[in-house]
Amino acid sequence: MTVALPQLAPLHLPAPYGACPFTPPPAYAEAARGGPVTRAALPDGSPCWLISGYREVRSVLADARFSADARTPGFPFLSPGQRQLATERPSFIRLDDPEHARLRRMVTRDFLVRRVEELRPGIQQIVDEAIDALDTETTKGQPATCAWDFVRDFALPVPSLVICLMLGVPYEDHDAFQSLSRTLLDNTATEADVARAHRCLMGYLAELATRKAREPGDDILSRPAVRDDLTPEQVASLGFMLLVTGHESTANMSAMCVLALFRNPALAGRLRDEPGLMPMAVEELLRSLTIIHLGLARAAKEEVEVGGVTIAAGEGAICMLSSANRDEEVFGRTAPELDPTRPDARRHLAFGYGVHQCLGQTLARVELQIILTTLLRRLPTYAWRFRSRPSPTTRRTSSTG
């Protein structure tokens, strides 16, 4: 049965944040109280649908009648720049099956649980070395470290170095690779600087793919590089996509997790004393923080009924992962609270759902477990002065990726 929606003014996206850095903008919670499927308006004034309910979000993300291809008519964008970036050279996460599945299979092996577990010693070494640098700074008589210093010196470089490890980037190239990656993700960088960094990084990855085609190793770039049906530029594009999607989200999530634990010393102390709780705590942090506050975009390819509402072909929908992860019908009345022993936390949708569910979710979990466990163990008295100004090099993710 189709539900007749009340004629309310649509929510204009993106909505402003409230006072708490851990919660989605209040307007999204208000929209969710109006129903699991509500009207919204993009910045250019065009309409779209906001999908807020947990069951409805899963339904849309698992339904092949909704397209993840940014070139589909009605696909919702927050800006012309986002539209251009997503449609000019779409990566496989912006494609539908069967092409999406064909390209995804090329790198699936490297993100299987067994393969990621094999990377634990290398990730642990990267984290230890980054903490060594932080620890050295704290012994120089400096009273504290600013939040954005922590982001710059730890949260951003650690995921970048992990991606270097997985892509097979030679050690001597790490500094240049990190410098280019940092520029790409710096909100203060000029358009020209970002364009130059993109060209240089793509050129480097294409040259690295050519080298690996001649001398393949046991890494992500080598496997597609030896194929006859991909050019070095296509392999470079695949590597670039893994860098951007795996770097920014993990950097932001690790920084937010550290901030959450700093503001909850009792929880931090408990996790320090009971490290066996960390896997469950990471799931709850992923659910509660859900850094993609303005979620995953889709476009209906044909008429679909969702939550009793008819979405017509050519209409866009945005699946609100943050609202779904706080759905009290699924996670109970304590959904807004952080509970490291929540038994159903792993049902969260922080990594999406369906065939496009985040390929790197196992890697992200392992990185966060190692980062938080090691920080709590090695720097139990580490202190940060959290100032009101946000970091210039990281941000709360709000893209409709």
C-alpha positions as CSV (number, residue, x, y, z in Angstrom):
1,M,0.0,0.0,0.0
2,T,1.3,3.4,-0.9
3,V,1.4,6.0,1.8
4,A,0.3,9.6,1.1
5,L,3.0,11.9,2.6
6,P,2.0,15.1,4.3
7,Q,2.9,18.2,2.3
8,L,5.8,19.3,4.5
9,A,8.7,21.6,3.3
10,P,11.5,19.3,2.2
11,L,14.7,19.1,4.2
12,H,17.5,21.0,2.4
13,L,20.7,19.1,2.2
14,P,23.3,19.1,3.6
15,A,21.9,20.1,7.0
16,P,24.1,22.0,9.5
17,Y,25.7,20.2,12.4
18,G,24.7,20.7,16.0
19,A,26.8,21.1,19.1
20,C,27.9,17.5,19.5
21,P,30.6,16.3,17.0
22,F,29.5,12.7,17.5
23,T,25.9,12.9,16.4
24,P,24.4,13.6,12.9
25,P,22.9,17.0,12.2
26,P,19.7,17.4,14.3
27,A,17.7,17.9,11.1
28,Y,18.4,14.3,10.0
29,A,17.0,12.9,13.3
30,E,14.0,15.1,12.9
31,A,13.4,13.9,9.4
32,A,13.7,10.3,10.6
33,R,11.0,11.0,13.2
34,G,8.7,12.0,10.3
35,G,9.0,8.5,8.8
36,P,11.5,6.1,7.2
37,V,11.1,7.8,3.8
38,T,10.8,11.6,3.5
39,R,11.3,14.3,1.0
40,A,14.5,16.3,0.7
41,A,16.0,19.0,-1.6
42,L,19.5,19.1,-2.9
43,P,21.6,22.3,-3.0
44,D,20.5,23.0,-6.5
45,G,16.9,22.8,-5.5
46,S,16.2,19.5,-7.2
47,P,14.2,17.0,-5.1
48,C,15.3,13.6,-3.8
49,W,14.2,11.1,-1.2
50,L,15.8,10.6,2.2
51,I,15.8,7.0,3.4
52,S,16.3,7.0,7.2
53,G,14.8,3.7,8.5
54,Y,17.2,0.7,9.1
55,R,15.1,-1.8,7.2
56,E,14.3,0.7,4.4
57,V,18.0,1.6,3.9
58,R,18.9,-2.1,3.7
59,S,16.1,-2.7,1.2
60,V,17.2,0.1,-1.1
61,L,20.9,-0.9,-1.0
62,A,20.1,-4.5,-1.8
63,D,17.7,-3.7,-4.6
64,A,19.1,-3.8,-8.1
65,R,16.3,-1.5,-9.3
66,F,18.3,1.3,-7.5
67,S,21.5,2.2,-9.4
68,A,24.8,3.1,-7.8
69,D,26.0,4.4,-11.2
70,A,26.4,8.2,-11.0
71,R,25.5,8.6,-14.6
72,T,21.9,7.3,-14.0
73,P,19.2,9.9,-14.6
74,G,18.2,11.4,-11.2
75,F,21.3,10.5,-9.4
76,P,21.6,13.0,-6.5
77,F,24.7,15.2,-6.0
78,L,25.6,17.8,-3.5
79,S,27.6,19.9,-5.9
80,P,28.6,20.3,-9.6
81,G,32.2,19.3,-8.6
82,Q,31.0,16.1,-7.1
83,R,29.0,15.3,-10.2
84,Q,32.0,15.9,-12.4
85,L,34.3,13.8,-10.3
86,A,31.8,10.9,-10.1
87,T,30.8,10.8,-13.8
88,E,33.9,11.6,-15.8
89,R,35.9,8.5,-14.8
90,P,33.7,6.4,-12.5
91,S,35.5,3.8,-10.4
92,F,33.9,0.3,-10.0
93,I,32.1,1.5,-6.8
94,R,30.1,3.8,-9.1
95,L,29.1,1.1,-11.5
96,D,26.3,-1.5,-11.4
97,D,26.6,-5.2,-12.0
98,P,27.9,-7.0,-14.0
99,E,30.7,-4.5,-14.6
100,H,30.9,-3.7,-11.0
101,A,31.3,-7.3,-10.0
102,R,33.9,-8.0,-12.7
103,L,36.2,-5.2,-11.5
104,R,35.5,-5.9,-7.8
105,R,36.6,-9.5,-8.2
106,M,40.1,-8.4,-9.3
107,V,40.9,-7.1,-5.8
108,T,38.5,-9.1,-3.5
109,R,41.3,-11.6,-2.6
110,D,43.3,-8.9,-0.9
111,F,40.5,-7.9,1.4
112,L,39.5,-11.4,2.6
113,V,39.7,-12.0,6.4
114,R,42.7,-14.4,6.1
115,R,44.7,-12.0,3.9
116,V,44.0,-9.0,6.2
117,E,45.0,-11.0,9.2
118,E,48.3,-11.7,7.5
119,L,48.8,-8.0,7.4
120,R,48.5,-7.5,11.2
121,P,52.2,-7.5,11.9
122,G,52.9,-4.9,9.2
123,I,50.0,-2.7,10.4
124,Q,51.2,-3.1,14.0
125,Q,54.7,-1.9,12.9
126,I,53.3,1.1,11.1
127,V,51.2,2.1,14.2
128,D,54.1,1.5,16.6
129,E,56.4,3.7,14.5
130,A,53.8,6.5,14.4
131,I,53.3,6.3,18.1
132,D,57.1,6.4,18.6
133,A,57.0,9.8,16.9
134,L,54.1,11.0,19.1
135,D,55.8,9.7,22.2
136,T,59.0,11.5,21.3
137,E,57.1,14.8,21.0
138,T,55.5,14.3,24.4
139,T,59.0,13.9,26.0
140,K,60.3,17.2,24.6
141,G,58.5,19.2,27.3
142,Q,55.6,20.1,25.1
143,P,52.5,20.3,27.4
144,A,50.0,18.8,24.9
145,T,49.2,18.1,21.3
146,C,46.3,19.8,19.4
147,A,43.6,17.7,17.9
148,W,44.6,18.6,14.4
149,D,48.3,17.9,15.2
150,F,47.2,14.3,16.1
151,V,45.3,14.1,12.8
152,R,48.3,15.3,10.8
153,D,50.9,13.3,12.6
154,F,49.0,10.1,13.2
155,A,45.5,9.7,11.9
156,L,46.3,10.7,8.3
157,P,49.7,9.0,7.8
158,V,48.8,5.6,9.3
159,P,46.1,4.6,6.7
160,S,48.3,6.0,3.9
161,L,51.2,3.8,4.9
162,V,48.8,0.8,5.2
163,I,47.6,1.4,1.7
164,C,51.3,1.6,0.6
165,L,51.8,-1.8,2.2
166,M,48.9,-3.3,0.3
167,L,49.6,-1.6,-3.0
168,G,53.2,-2.7,-2.9
169,V,54.6,0.9,-3.0
170,P,58.4,0.7,-2.5
171,Y,59.6,2.0,0.9
172,E,61.7,4.7,-0.8
173,D,58.5,6.2,-2.4
174,H,56.5,6.4,0.8
175,D,57.2,10.0,1.6
176,A,56.3,11.2,-1.9
177,F,53.2,9.0,-1.9
178,Q,52.1,10.4,1.4
179,S,52.7,14.0,0.4
180,L,50.6,13.7,-2.7
181,S,47.8,11.9,-0.7
182,R,47.9,14.6,1.9
183,T,47.4,17.3,-0.7
184,L,44.4,15.5,-2.2
185,L,42.6,15.3,1.1
186,D,43.6,18.8,2.4
187,N,40.5,21.1,2.5
188,T,42.8,24.1,2.4
189,A,44.6,23.1,-0.8
190,T,43.9,25.1,-4.0
191,E,42.2,23.6,-7.0
192,A,45.4,23.8,-8.9
193,D,47.4,22.0,-6.1
194,V,44.8,19.2,-6.0
195,A,44.8,18.8,-9.8
196,R,48.6,18.7,-9.8
197,A,48.7,16.1,-7.0
198,H,46.1,14.0,-8.8
199,R,48.1,14.0,-12.0
200,C,51.3,13.2,-10.2
201,L,49.8,10.4,-8.2
202,M,48.0,8.8,-11.2
203,G,51.2,9.1,-13.2
204,Y,53.2,7.4,-10.4
205,L,50.6,4.6,-10.0
206,A,50.6,4.0,-13.8
207,E,54.4,3.8,-13.8
208,L,54.3,1.5,-10.8
209,A,51.7,-0.8,-12.5
210,T,54.0,-1.0,-15.6
211,R,56.9,-2.1,-13.3
212,K,54.7,-4.7,-11.6
213,A,53.6,-6.1,-14.9
214,R,57.2,-6.9,-15.6
215,E,58.1,-8.0,-12.0
216,P,54.8,-8.8,-10.1
217,G,54.7,-9.2,-6.4
218,D,52.2,-10.3,-3.8
219,D,50.2,-7.1,-3.7
220,I,47.0,-5.5,-5.0
221,L,48.5,-3.7,-8.0
222,S,50.5,-6.7,-9.3
223,R,47.4,-8.9,-9.9
224,P,45.5,-6.5,-12.2
225,A,48.8,-5.3,-13.7
226,V,49.6,-8.6,-15.3
227,R,46.2,-8.9,-17.0
228,D,45.9,-8.4,-20.7
229,D,42.5,-6.6,-20.6
230,L,43.7,-3.6,-18.4
231,T,46.0,-0.7,-19.3
232,P,48.4,0.7,-16.7
233,E,46.1,3.7,-16.5
234,Q,43.2,1.6,-15.6
235,V,45.2,-0.2,-12.9
236,A,46.3,3.2,-11.6
237,S,42.7,4.3,-11.4
238,L,41.9,1.2,-9.4
239,G,44.8,1.9,-7.0
240,F,43.7,5.5,-6.7
241,M,40.2,4.5,-5.8
242,L,41.5,2.2,-3.1
243,L,43.7,5.0,-1.7
244,V,41.0,7.6,-1.5
245,T,38.2,5.4,-0.2
246,G,40.5,3.5,2.2
247,H,42.4,6.5,3.4
248,E,40.1,9.3,4.3
249,S,37.4,7.2,5.9
250,T,39.8,5.3,8.2
251,A,41.7,8.5,9.0
252,N,38.5,10.3,10.0
253,M,37.2,7.3,11.9
254,S,40.3,6.7,13.9
255,A,40.5,10.4,14.9
256,M,36.8,10.4,16.0
257,C,37.3,7.2,17.9
258,V,40.3,8.7,19.8
259,L,38.2,11.8,20.6
260,A,35.3,9.7,21.8
261,L,37.5,7.7,24.1
262,F,39.3,10.9,25.4
263,R,35.8,12.3,26.3
264,N,34.9,9.0,28.0
265,P,37.8,8.1,30.3
266,A,35.9,5.3,32.1
267,L,35.4,3.5,28.8
268,A,39.0,4.1,27.8
269,G,40.2,2.7,31.1
270,R,37.9,-0.3,30.7
271,L,39.2,-1.0,27.2
272,R,42.8,-0.6,28.4
273,D,42.2,-3.1,31.2
274,E,40.1,-5.5,29.0
275,P,41.6,-5.4,25.5
276,G,39.5,-8.5,24.6
277,L,36.5,-6.1,24.4
278,M,38.1,-4.0,21.7
279,P,36.6,-5.9,18.7
280,M,33.0,-5.3,20.1
281,A,33.9,-1.7,21.0
282,V,35.1,-1.0,17.4
283,E,31.7,-2.3,16.1
284,E,29.9,0.0,18.5
285,L,32.0,3.0,17.6
286,L,31.4,2.3,13.9
287,R,27.7,2.2,14.6
288,S,27.5,5.2,16.9
289,L,29.9,7.5,15.0
290,T,29.0,6.5,11.4
291,I,31.2,9.1,9.8
292,I,29.2,9.2,6.6
293,H,26.5,11.4,7.9
294,L,25.0,12.2,4.5
295,G,24.9,8.6,3.2
296,L,24.9,6.6,0.1
297,A,23.2,7.9,-3.1
298,R,21.1,5.8,-5.4
299,A,18.8,6.5,-8.4
300,A,15.7,4.5,-9.1
301,K,15.8,2.8,-12.6
302,E,12.1,1.9,-12.4
303,E,9.2,2.5,-10.0
304,V,9.8,1.1,-6.6
305,E,7.8,1.1,-3.4
306,V,9.9,1.6,-0.2
307,G,8.4,1.9,3.2
308,G,5.0,2.3,1.7
309,V,6.2,5.3,-0.5
310,T,6.4,5.1,-4.3
311,I,9.7,6.2,-5.7
312,A,9.4,6.9,-9.4
313,A,12.0,6.0,-12.1
314,G,14.5,8.8,-12.4
315,E,14.2,9.9,-8.8
316,G,17.2,10.1,-6.5
317,A,17.4,8.6,-3.0
318,I,20.0,9.1,-0.3
319,C,20.3,6.2,2.2
320,M,21.1,7.8,5.6
321,L,23.4,5.3,7.3
322,S,23.8,7.4,10.4
323,S,20.0,7.5,11.0
324,A,19.7,3.8,10.2
325,N,22.4,3.0,12.8
326,R,20.4,4.9,15.4
327,D,17.0,3.3,14.6
328,E,15.5,2.6,18.0
329,E,13.3,-0.2,16.5
330,V,16.5,-2.1,15.8
331,F,19.0,-0.9,18.4
332,G,16.7,0.0,21.2
333,R,16.1,3.2,23.2
334,T,19.8,3.3,24.1
335,A,20.7,3.6,20.3
336,P,22.1,7.2,20.8
337,E,24.4,6.0,23.6
338,L,27.9,4.4,23.2
339,D,27.8,0.8,24.7
340,P,30.8,-1.3,24.0
341,T,28.9,-4.5,24.9
342,R,25.9,-3.9,22.7
343,P,25.2,-7.4,21.5
344,D,23.7,-6.4,18.1
345,A,26.2,-3.6,17.3
346,R,27.7,-5.6,14.4
347,R,24.3,-5.3,12.5
348,H,25.3,-1.7,11.8
349,L,25.4,-0.3,8.3
350,A,28.5,1.8,8.6
351,F,30.0,-0.1,5.7
352,G,26.8,0.0,3.6
353,Y,24.9,-3.1,2.6
354,G,24.3,-5.3,-0.5
355,V,26.7,-5.9,-3.4
356,H,28.4,-2.5,-2.9
357,Q,29.1,-3.1,0.7
358,C,32.6,-1.6,1.5
359,L,35.3,-3.9,0.2
360,G,37.7,-2.8,2.9
361,Q,35.6,-3.3,5.9
362,T,37.8,-6.1,7.4
363,L,40.9,-4.0,6.9
364,A,39.2,-1.0,8.6
365,R,38.2,-3.1,11.5
366,V,41.7,-4.5,12.0
367,E,43.3,-1.0,11.6
368,L,41.0,0.5,14.2
369,Q,41.5,-2.4,16.7
370,I,45.3,-2.1,16.4
371,I,45.3,1.7,16.6
372,L,43.0,2.0,19.6
373,T,44.5,-0.9,21.5
374,T,48.1,0.3,21.0
375,L,47.4,3.9,21.8
376,L,45.6,2.9,25.1
377,R,48.5,0.6,26.0
378,R,51.5,2.7,25.1
379,L,50.2,6.2,25.8
380,P,47.8,5.8,28.7
381,T,48.3,9.4,29.9
382,Y,48.5,11.1,26.5
383,A,46.6,14.3,26.5
384,W,45.1,16.5,23.8
385,R,43.8,20.1,23.9
386,F,40.8,20.0,21.7
387,R,40.2,23.5,20.5
388,S,37.0,24.7,18.8
389,R,38.6,25.1,15.3
390,P,38.4,22.0,13.2
391,S,41.3,20.3,11.6
392,P,42.2,21.8,8.1
393,T,43.1,18.3,6.8
394,T,40.3,16.2,7.8
395,R,36.5,16.5,8.1
396,R,33.4,14.6,8.9
397,T,32.5,12.7,5.8
398,S,29.3,13.9,4.3
399,S,29.5,12.8,0.7
400,T,26.9,10.8,-1.0
401,G,29.4,8.2,-2.0
